[in-house]
């Protein structure tokens, strides 16, 4: 009995190869893929994030108590006080003249007009002094913050911290008595919980030569000079 050959003919082999190629193309399409290679996923960061806290508020407060900051404010007051005192004396003299003059006296109207002009000059001087004082205070505050921040940044870098959060200690009690001040204290505590070992306040204070436990000196803030 004769045996038949089971080898594929060239025509059958070509058809089979076409079928295999079509199936492969359908499989790629089903996966939504293409022959183009996809970019590799980004590699994870080699440096792990480390977090620290810093009570920069108390540091800035202590820096602002330095003698050079107070001297700058005293110098500003010393420059303005003679002018304001002279205006006050003028206003006092005019007020005395008005009390001594009858209202129908021609000198009364002249003194009254001079008094109003002098009062306007005095109020402008008060506003100018206040503007200078606010500018000085703003510059001092910005400088104190920059100094504390730069020191904290350097220490954090040395200790391997990648982030430093400015926050009051969560356990520090709020002793304010007005809504505005209490809100400020509330906003100054964005961190609810943090390990004490990751707080840089003491280290930064030591670098800045600040005694965190020293009592603050009593500072009397003079009220704006007013009419006698």
Secondary structure, 3 states (H helix, E strand, C coil): CCCCCCCCCHHHHHHHHHHHHHHHHHHHHHCCCCCCCCCCCCCCCCCCCCEEEECHHHHHHHHCCCHHHHHHHHHHHHHHHHHHHHHHHHHHHHHHHHHHCCCCCHHHHHHHHHHHHHHHHHHHHHHHHHHHHHHHHHHHHHHHHHHHHHHHHHHHHHHCCCEEEECCCCCCCCCCCCHHHHHHHHHCCCCCCCCHHHECHHHHHHHCCCCCCCCCCCCCCCCCCCCC
